[in-house]
Amino acid sequence: MDCLFCKIAMGDIPAKIVYQDDQLVAFEDINPQAPHHKIIIPRRHIATLNEISNKEDSHLAGNMIHVAVKLAKQFNLDQDGYRLVWNCNSNGGQTVFHIHAHLLGGRQMIWPPG
């Protein structure tokens, strides 16, 4: 597999890991867009949100949100606020085709985002 995030999940590419369990890995973004910018990925490759098609995948996506909330609390973002972003396909801003959530916080977010 030639997927950047799969290689990070397998430990083949180093990353600053902030969370991991048997299903998910979270790490610091290498090009942060906020003082706190974490990427949350499943270990299992799913290319886009459009491929979430069953209860198991939906449960996995829910676990990603749960981990985002846990990390927001861990990094003291929960009280002031944070943003959780999922991009899907090129026009949605997805550049790595392995589903992932961006947890951004530590500064005032603007709307619309872009």
ZADO-1210 file (C-alpha; in nm, 4 decimals, padded with zeros to 6 digits):
<atoms>
<atom x="00.0000" y="00.0000" z="00.0000" code="MET" pos="1"/>
<atom x="00.1333" y="00.3422" z="-00.0929" code="ASP" pos="2"/>
<atom x="-00.0831" y="00.5412" z="00.1509" code="CYS" pos="3"/>
<atom x="00.0977" y="00.7957" z="00.3698" code="LEU" pos="4"/>
<atom x="-00.1450" y="00.7556" z="00.6608" code="PHE" pos="5"/>
<atom x="-00.1360" y="00.3745" z="00.6439" code="CYS" pos="6"/>
<atom x="00.2430" y="00.3962" z="00.6717" code="LYS" pos="7"/>
<atom x="00.2132" y="00.6266" z="00.9747" code="ILE" pos="8"/>
<atom x="-00.0408" y="00.3902" z="01.1347" code="ALA" pos="9"/>
<atom x="00.1958" y="00.0956" z="01.0793" code="MET" pos="10"/>
<atom x="00.4930" y="00.2884" z="01.2190" code="GLY" pos="11"/>
<atom x="00.6810" y="00.2873" z="00.8891" code="ASP" pos="12"/>
<atom x="00.6838" y="00.6683" z="00.8782" code="ILE" pos="13"/>
<atom x="00.7584" y="00.8540" z="01.2020" code="PRO" pos="14"/>
<atom x="00.5025" y="01.0927" z="01.3466" code="ALA" pos="15"/>
<atom x="00.4498" y="01.2632" z="01.6810" code="LYS" pos="16"/>
<atom x="00.1786" y="01.0286" z="01.8100" code="ILE" pos="17"/>
<atom x="-00.0601" y="01.1793" z="02.0666" code="VAL" pos="18"/>
<atom x="-00.3036" y="00.8853" z="02.0859" code="TYR" pos="19"/>
<atom x="-00.3295" y="00.5281" z="01.9649" code="GLN" pos="20"/>
<atom x="-00.5370" y="00.2201" z="02.0261" code="ASP" pos="21"/>
<atom x="-00.6172" y="-00.0935" z="01.8268" code="ASP" pos="22"/>
<atom x="-00.8391" y="00.0998" z="01.5792" code="GLN" pos="23"/>
<atom x="-00.7132" y="00.4595" z="01.5690" code="LEU" pos="24"/>
<atom x="-00.3994" y="00.6731" z="01.5656" code="VAL" pos="25"/>
<atom x="-00.3761" y="01.0475" z="01.6276" code="ALA" pos="26"/>
<atom x="-00.0697" y="01.2576" z="01.5588" code="PHE" pos="27"/>
<atom x="00.0502" y="01.6151" z="01.5219" code="GLU" pos="28"/>
<atom x="-00.0019" y="01.7664" z="01.1766" code="ASP" pos="29"/>
<atom x="00.3304" y="01.8475" z="01.0075" code="ILE" pos="30"/>
<atom x="00.1819" y="02.1700" z="00.8655" code="ASN" pos="31"/>
<atom x="-00.0289" y="02.2995" z="01.1561" code="PRO" pos="32"/>
<atom x="-00.3032" y="02.5511" z="01.0838" code="GLN" pos="33"/>
<atom x="-00.3590" y="02.6305" z="01.4531" code="ALA" pos="34"/>
<atom x="-00.1535" y="02.6085" z="01.7741" code="PRO" pos="35"/>
<atom x="-00.3071" y="02.2622" z="01.8221" code="HIS" pos="36"/>
<atom x="-00.3588" y="02.0619" z="01.5028" code="HIS" pos="37"/>
<atom x="-00.3999" y="01.6873" z="01.5418" code="LYS" pos="38"/>
<atom x="-00.4893" y="01.4329" z="01.2734" code="ILE" pos="39"/>
<atom x="-00.7058" y="01.1368" z="01.3746" code="ILE" pos="40"/>
<atom x="-00.7040" y="00.8335" z="01.1442" code="ILE" pos="41"/>
<atom x="-00.8306" y="00.4768" z="01.1474" code="PRO" pos="42"/>
<atom x="-00.5649" y="00.2087" z="01.1199" code="ARG" pos="43"/>
<atom x="-00.7766" y="00.0431" z="00.8493" code="ARG" pos="44"/>
<atom x="-00.7618" y="00.2106" z="00.5100" code="HIS" pos="45"/>
<atom x="-01.0832" y="00.3812" z="00.4002" code="ILE" pos="46"/>
<atom x="-01.0130" y="00.6265" z="00.1167" code="ALA" pos="47"/>
<atom x="-01.3004" y="00.8759" z="00.1560" code="THR" pos="48"/>
<atom x="-01.6047" y="00.9404" z="00.3706" code="LEU" pos="49"/>
<atom x="-01.8116" y="00.8186" z="00.0756" code="ASN" pos="50"/>
<atom x="-01.6837" y="00.4672" z="00.1480" code="GLU" pos="51"/>
<atom x="-01.8384" y="00.4548" z="00.4956" code="ILE" pos="52"/>
<atom x="-02.1148" y="00.2148" z="00.4068" code="SER" pos="53"/>
<atom x="-02.1886" y="-00.0120" z="00.7023" code="ASN" pos="54"/>
<atom x="-02.2415" y="-00.0074" z="01.0789" code="LYS" pos="55"/>
<atom x="-01.8800" y="-00.1082" z="01.1485" code="GLU" pos="56"/>
<atom x="-01.7460" y="00.1891" z="00.9515" code="ASP" pos="57"/>
<atom x="-02.0018" y="00.4220" z="01.1110" code="SER" pos="58"/>
<atom x="-01.8943" y="00.2996" z="01.4539" code="HIS" pos="59"/>
<atom x="-01.5308" y="00.3633" z="01.3596" code="LEU" pos="60"/>
<atom x="-01.6144" y="00.7209" z="01.2517" code="ALA" pos="61"/>
<atom x="-01.7959" y="00.7705" z="01.5828" code="GLY" pos="62"/>
<atom x="-01.4870" y="00.6489" z="01.7679" code="ASN" pos="63"/>
<atom x="-01.2838" y="00.9080" z="01.5786" code="MET" pos="64"/>
<atom x="-01.5139" y="01.1794" z="01.7146" code="ILE" pos="65"/>
<atom x="-01.4868" y="01.0321" z="02.0642" code="HIS" pos="66"/>
<atom x="-01.1050" y="01.0454" z="02.0427" code="VAL" pos="67"/>
<atom x="-01.1207" y="01.4044" z="01.9145" code="ALA" pos="68"/>
<atom x="-01.3221" y="01.5060" z="02.2212" code="VAL" pos="69"/>
<atom x="-01.0791" y="01.3190" z="02.4470" code="LYS" pos="70"/>
<atom x="-00.7836" y="01.4995" z="02.2867" code="LEU" pos="71"/>
<atom x="-00.9620" y="01.8359" z="02.3090" code="ALA" pos="72"/>
<atom x="-00.9936" y="01.7809" z="02.6833" code="LYS" pos="73"/>
<atom x="-00.6350" y="01.6547" z="02.7137" code="GLN" pos="74"/>
<atom x="-00.4992" y="01.9672" z="02.5438" code="PHE" pos="75"/>
<atom x="-00.7386" y="02.2038" z="02.7278" code="ASN" pos="76"/>
<atom x="-00.9298" y="02.3005" z="02.4141" code="LEU" pos="77"/>
<atom x="-01.2728" y="02.1900" z="02.5314" code="ASP" pos="78"/>
<atom x="-01.3673" y="02.5033" z="02.7255" code="GLN" pos="79"/>
<atom x="-01.2574" y="02.7719" z="02.4771" code="ASP" pos="80"/>
<atom x="-01.3568" y="02.5656" z="02.1749" code="GLY" pos="81"/>
<atom x="-01.2093" y="02.3780" z="01.8842" code="TYR" pos="82"/>
<atom x="-01.2933" y="02.2735" z="01.5316" code="ARG" pos="83"/>
<atom x="-01.3223" y="01.9206" z="01.3973" code="LEU" pos="84"/>
<atom x="-01.2880" y="01.9040" z="01.0170" code="VAL" pos="85"/>
<atom x="-01.3470" y="01.6160" z="00.7759" code="TRP" pos="86"/>
<atom x="-01.2642" y="01.6734" z="00.4091" code="ASN" pos="87"/>
<atom x="-01.3993" y="01.4531" z="00.1298" code="CYS" pos="88"/>
<atom x="-01.2455" y="01.4364" z="-00.2189" code="ASN" pos="89"/>
<atom x="-01.0504" y="01.7064" z="-00.3995" code="SER" pos="90"/>
<atom x="-01.3087" y="01.9855" z="-00.4033" code="ASN" pos="91"/>
<atom x="-01.3694" y="01.9234" z="-00.0335" code="GLY" pos="92"/>
<atom x="-01.0001" y="01.9787" z="00.0372" code="GLY" pos="93"/>
<atom x="-00.8927" y="01.6167" z="00.0862" code="GLN" pos="94"/>
<atom x="-00.5273" y="01.5703" z="-00.0107" code="THR" pos="95"/>
<atom x="-00.4522" y="01.2352" z="00.1566" code="VAL" pos="96"/>
<atom x="-00.7029" y="00.9720" z="00.0491" code="PHE" pos="97"/>
<atom x="-00.7364" y="00.7930" z="00.3812" code="HIS" pos="98"/>
<atom x="-01.0200" y="00.9262" z="00.5968" code="ILE" pos="99"/>
<atom x="-00.9041" y="01.1551" z="00.8718" code="HIS" pos="100"/>
<atom x="-01.0319" y="01.4244" z="01.1017" code="ALA" pos="101"/>
<atom x="-00.8453" y="01.7457" z="01.1772" code="HIS" pos="102"/>
<atom x="-00.8714" y="01.8648" z="01.5381" code="LEU" pos="103"/>
<atom x="-00.7827" y="02.2356" z="01.5440" code="LEU" pos="104"/>
<atom x="-00.7743" y="02.4635" z="01.8461" code="GLY" pos="105"/>
<atom x="-00.5829" y="02.7190" z="02.0463" code="GLY" pos="106"/>
<atom x="-00.6970" y="03.0201" z="01.8447" code="ARG" pos="107"/>
<atom x="-01.0192" y="03.1875" z="01.7303" code="GLN" pos="108"/>
<atom x="-01.1638" y="03.0077" z="01.4283" code="MET" pos="109"/>
<atom x="-01.3347" y="03.2087" z="01.1559" code="ILE" pos="110"/>
<atom x="-01.6444" y="03.1318" z="00.9479" code="TRP" pos="111"/>
<atom x="-01.6805" y="03.0503" z="00.6693" code="PRO" pos="112"/>
<atom x="-01.3664" y="02.8376" z="00.6846" code="PRO" pos="113"/>
<atom x="-01.2640" y="02.8713" z="00.3206" code="GLY" pos="114"/>
</atoms>
